[in-house]
Amino acid sequence: MRAVDARWRYVMAPQMLLGKPGWSATFWAADVRPAYERELIRVRLRMKAENARRRRLGQPTLSREERQERATHELWERVAADVGLHYRREQP
């Protein structure tokens, strides 16, 4: 699967599952979606905490675009590690 935004291309693929490559509805529903939902909450909380820390220290906060880019990348890194996806982010 590939997704592209203004600056990045996100590429992910499942590892061999029981000798069968590729995506399946079962894999998505049982593994990927729950991991995504769980990690999304964690990433959002971490990003809020990072911006609050920056404000306390008088440092510039991240722009909405920077937060989104970082959050998307961090989210998919976490999901990939959790469910065994091969994941990378690259510039198109």
C-alpha positions in Angstrom: 0.0 0.0 0.0 1.2 3.5 -0.8 -0.1 6.8 0.4 1.3 10.2 -0.7 1.0 13.7 0.8 2.6 16.9 -0.3 6.1 15.9 0.8 6.2 12.2 1.5 5.3 8.8 0.2 4.4 6.2 2.8 5.0 2.6 1.7 3.9 -0.4 3.7 3.4 -4.1 3.0 2.6 -7.0 5.3 5.2 -9.7 5.9 4.5 -13.2 4.8 1.5 -14.4 6.8 1.4 -18.2 7.0 3.2 -18.3 3.7 0.6 -16.1 2.0 1.8 -12.7 0.9 -0.5 -9.7 0.7 -3.3 -8.0 2.5 -6.4 -9.6 3.7 -9.6 -8.2 5.3 -9.0 -10.4 8.3 -5.5 -9.1 8.8 -6.7 -5.5 8.5 -9.7 -6.0 10.9 -8.0 -8.2 13.5 -4.5 -6.6 13.6 -4.0 -3.4 11.7 -7.1 -1.4 12.6 -7.0 -2.1 16.4 -3.2 -1.2 16.4 -3.9 1.9 14.4 -6.7 3.1 16.7 -4.6 2.4 19.9 -1.5 4.1 18.6 -3.4 7.0 17.2 -4.4 8.0 20.7 -0.9 7.6 22.0 0.6 9.6 19.2 -1.9 12.5 19.6 -1.2 12.6 23.3 2.6 12.6 22.7 2.3 15.4 20.1 0.2 17.5 22.5 2.7 17.0 25.3 5.6 17.9 23.0 3.9 21.2 22.0 3.1 22.0 25.7 6.7 21.3 26.6 7.9 23.6 23.8 5.6 26.4 25.0 6.8 26.0 28.6 10.4 26.3 27.4 9.7 29.3 25.2 10.5 27.3 22.1 8.5 27.6 18.9 5.7 25.1 18.6 5.3 22.9 15.6 3.0 24.1 12.8 -0.1 22.1 12.1 1.6 20.7 9.0 4.7 19.7 10.9 2.6 18.0 13.6 0.6 16.1 11.0 3.7 14.9 9.1 5.4 13.8 12.3 2.3 12.2 13.7 1.5 10.3 10.5 5.1 8.9 10.3 5.3 8.0 14.0 1.8 6.4 13.9 2.7 4.1 11.0 6.1 3.3 12.5 4.3 2.1 15.7 1.6 0.2 13.9 4.2 -1.5 11.6 6.3 -2.6 14.5 3.2 -3.9 16.4 1.7 -5.9 13.6 4.7 -6.8 11.5 4.4 -4.5 8.5 7.3 -3.4 6.4 7.1 0.4 6.4 9.2 3.2 5.1 8.7 6.9 4.3 10.4 8.4 1.4 10.4 11.6 -0.6 8.7 11.2 -4.0 
